Amino acid sequence: MFESSLSLSDTNHVLALFGSRDQNIRMIRDKLGVDVLHQDGKVRVTGEESSVVKATEVLEQLKDLVLRNGGVSIEDTERLLAGITGDYGAIMSTQIDVINASQKIRPRTIGQAKYIDAINRREVVFALGPAGTGKTYLAVAMAVQYFKHQDVRKIVLVRPAVEAGESLGFLPGDLRAKINPYLRPLLDALNTMLDYDMVKELIEKDVIEVVPLAYMRGRTLDDAFIILDEAQNCSVSQMKMFLTRMGSGSRIVVSGDPTQVDLPPNQKSGLIDAVDRLQLIDGVEVVKLTRKDIVRHHLVQEIVNAYETSGKGRKNPR
C-alpha cells in the first residue's frame, strides 16, 4: 500500500475541493481505485503507487484551482482525470462555453482534446501543426470561455505582420488598413463566438485587443489570455519579447506551423527555437497536432498529406 498527501487546512478550501456530497473525491476514488481522506490538515491518498501518483497530481491541480478561483466543478475534476489517465473521450464530449449560445464548440479529434486539456493545465502552451487543425480557432474559443467565467479580464490576440515575403508597405491604405489583413483570421474566429456588436464594444473598451506583434514591446499583461498566432514567423528576439510580456494571472497560447516559415532564409524561427529551449520547463507544454487532426474540408487533409509525402512542400528546418 502506497500513501501520499498534500497540505490543505482551511475548512472552506477542503469543502470546495471535495465538492458537494464529496462528488469530486468520489469520482477520483472510482476512476483510480484509491482512498482519499482529510485528516490533520492534510488530504491523504492511499492505494497502488501508480494510482496514488495520478490521484495526487489531480488533487494538486484541483487545489490550485480552489486557491485561485475559490472552488472547482465536477467538470474540472472530470477533465483533469481524463488528462491524467489518457481518456480524452470525456474532454471531446465537453462543449467549450463561448458567449454565443448558438455555437457548439468542442474538440473533434484526440489531438484537439489534448490541446484543450493542455490549455487548462498549463500557463504556457505551444501548439504546432498544419493548417486546418484548429490551433487558432480552439485557442480563441478557450480565451472566450476564460473571459466569460471571469478567469481573465482581457483577451489579447497577436500576430506577426510577416506573410509570404510581403511587407506592410506592399499594401495600400493607412496603418489600420495595412494591418487588418494580418489580423483578420483572429477576428473571424472571434466573430463566430461573440455577437458582432459585442466584439466591437469590447475592442473599443480595450477588453479585447487584436494587435501586431511589434506593438507588444514594453508591456506587461496581467489577468489576460494572450494568443500568438502564426508564431513560426517570429524571430527569436521577438518570441522572447512576447513571452516576457506575461503578467500575474495570465495564460499564453502560441500556435504555428513550423513547415510554413516565411522569414528570410538566414533567420531562425522563434517558434522552433522556443520549443527547443522551453519544452522542459514546468508550466509549459508543447502539443503537436498532425494531419489526422485536420477538421476543414477533407481535401485540406489530402493536400497537406501530398506536400508532406512528396518532399516538394515548403519545409523549413530552421
N, C-alpha and C positions, 0 to 999 in steps of 0.2 A: 504494500500500500504506500502510495506517494502522497506527500502533502505540500501545499503551497499556500501563501497568504498575502493579502495586501491590507495596508492600514486604512481604516475608514471609521472614525469615531463619532462624527457628527450624526445624530439620530435622523435628522431630516435628509441628509445625504444617503444614509443607509436605506431609508424608506424609498427614496427616489430610485436608488439603484435596484432594489429588489422588485419594485413595481407593485401595482395594485394586485393584492392577493398573491404576492410573490411570483407574478407571472413571468418576469424576466428570468428569475432564478430557476423556476420550474422548466422553462424552455431550455436553459443551459444544461440542467440535470438530465433531461430527457434526451437531448441531442448528443451529449458527450459521455453520459453514464458516470457522472461524478456526484459527490455530495458537496453542498455548499452551505456553510453556517456562518452566522455573525456572532463573534464571542470576544469579549475583552478588547473591543476597539479594532478588531481585525476580521476580515472576511476570509474564512479558511476553506480551502478546496482540497478534497481527498479523492483518490481513485488511482487508476492506472496512470503511469507517468506521462505518456503522450497525451492522454485526455486532460490531465491536470494542467499541463503546459498550455494547451489550447484554451481551456476554460479560463485560466488566469489571464491570458492575453486579452480575451474578450472582456473580462471584468475590468481590466486596467483601462481599456478603451471606453467602456461604459462609465467608469469612474471619471475619466477626463470629461466626458460629455456632461455628467452631473455637475461637476465643478464649474464647467464653462457655461452651461445653459440652465442649470437648476433642475434638470430632470432628463429622463430618457423614455423613449416609447418602445412598445413591443416590436415595432418595425425596425428600430435601431438594433435591438438585440438579434432579430432575425437576420438582418443584413450582415452584422458582424460575424455571426455564426456561419452564414453562408460563405463569407470570405475566408474564414479560418479553416473550414472543412472542404473547401473547393466545390461546394454545392451551389453553383450560381443560378440554378433554376429559380430560387426564391427571388433573387435580385432581378432576373429577367421578367418576372411577373409583376414587379413593383413599378407603379407609374411614377414618373418624375412630376412633382407637384408645381407646375407652372401656373401663372396667374390666369391665363386664358383657359377657362374650364373646357372649352371645346377641343382643346389639344390633348391627345393622349400620347404622351411620350414615354417610351420605355426602351431599354436596350433590347436589341433584336438578335444579338449573337453572344456567344460566351465571351469573346474578346471585349465586346462593348460592356458586358456585365462586369468584367474585371476592371475596366476603365472607370465605371461609375463607383465601384467599390473602393478603388484606389483614391478617387477624389474625396470620398467620405472619410477615409482613414488617414490620409497624409496631407500635410500643408503645402507641399510642392509636388506636382505630378507632371511628368513629361510623357506625352502621347505621340508615338511615332507610327506612321502608317501611310498607305497610299490614299489617293483621292477616293471619296465615297464611303469611308469607314466611319463617319460620324464624329470625327475628332472635334471639329469646331461646334457642330450643332449640339452635341451632348454636353460639351463644356458650357455653352451658353445656357442650356436648359438647367443645368445644375446651379449656375450662377443665379438664375431667376428664382429657383427653389430656395436657395440660401437667403436671398433677399426677401422673399415672401415670408419666410419663417423668422426673419429678423436676426439671422445668424451673422449677417453682414449689413453694413449701412450703405454700401456703394458697390457698383459694378463698373469695372474698367476693362474695356475691350481694346486691344492694341495689335497693330500690325506694322511690320517694316515696310516702308514705301520703296520696295525693290521688286520689280516684276519683269521677267523675261528680257532683261537688259535695257528696259526703257527707264527713263528718269522722269521726275515730276515736271521738268521743263519741257518734256516732249508733249505734254497735254495742254490744251487751250484753257483759258479762263483764269480766275483768281485762285488764291491758295486753297480755299474751300473746294472749288470745283476740281482742282488738281488732285486733292487728297481723297475726295469722295469715292472714286473707283476702287481704291485700295482697301477701303473700309466697308464697302458695300456688302460683301459676304457676311460680315458680322451683323450688320444692320438687318439684312434679310432674315437671318436666323432669329434675331430678336423680335422682329415684326410678326413672326409666326406664333410667338408665345405671349405677346402683350398686344393690347389694342394700340393702333397707330397713335391715337391721341395721348395715350398713357406714355408711350415711348417718347413722344415729342416733349411732353411735360417733364418727364424725369431727366431728359437730356438738358432741357432749359434750366432745371433746378440743380444741375451738376450731380445728380444722384447716379446717372449713367453717363459715363464718358466713353467716347469712341475716338481714339487718338492714334496718330502715327507714333512709332517707337521713339523717334528723336525728341518728342515732346515730353518724354518721361524723365529726362535728366534732371537731377537736383530735387526730386520729390521723395516724400515718404508717405506711403498709403496705409493707414490703419483701418481695420474692420472693413476690408474690401475684398471682393472676389475679382481677381485680376487674370485675364486670359491673354496670352500672347499667341497669336495665330501666324501660320506660315513662318515659323521660327527658324526654319532652315536657311532663311535669307538674312539672318542676323550675323553680324561679325562677332568674334569672340569678345571684344570690348563692349559691344552693345548688349550682349547677353549678360555679362557681368553687371553692367549698369542697370539693366532691367531687373534682374533677380534681387539686387540690393535695394530696390525700392520698397520691398516688403516690410510692412509695419506690424504692430501688435494686432492680433485677431484677424489677420488676412490669410487668404489662400491664393495660390498661384497654379494655373494650368498652362503649360507650354505645349503647343501642338505643332507638328510639322512633318514633312516627308523628306527624309534625308536623300532620296534619289532625285529630288527636284530642286537642286540648289541653283539659284540664279545670280550668285555672287561672281565676281571676277575670278578667273582660273587660279590665281595665286593667293586667294583669300579663303581661309578655312571657315567652315560653317560654325557659328556659335552654338547651334543646336547639337551638332555632333560632338563638339568639344565639351559642352556642358554635361552631356550624358556620360561621357568618359570620366569626367572629373568628379561628378556629384552622385552617381547612382548608388554608392555605398553609404551615403550619409543618412543617418536616422531621420525620418520625417520626409524623405524624398523617395519617390517611386517612379520607375520607368515602365510604361505599358507599351507593348509592341503589338499593334494591330496588323493584320495581314489581309491579303486579297479575299480570304474567307469571310472577313468582316465587312466587306463592301455591301451596302444596302441601297445603292442607287439602282438605276436601270441595269438589267442583267448584262447588257453589253459593256458597261463600265468594267465589270469584273473580267470579262473576256479581253478587253483592251489592255488592262493592267497586266493580265497574265501573258499576253502576247509580247509586250515590251520586256517583261522580266525574263521570259524563257528564250527569246530570240537573241538577247545580248545586244540588241540595237537601241534599246531605250537609253534615255539620258541618265546615266548613273554617275554620281559624283562621289568619289571615295574620300573626299576631304573631311 
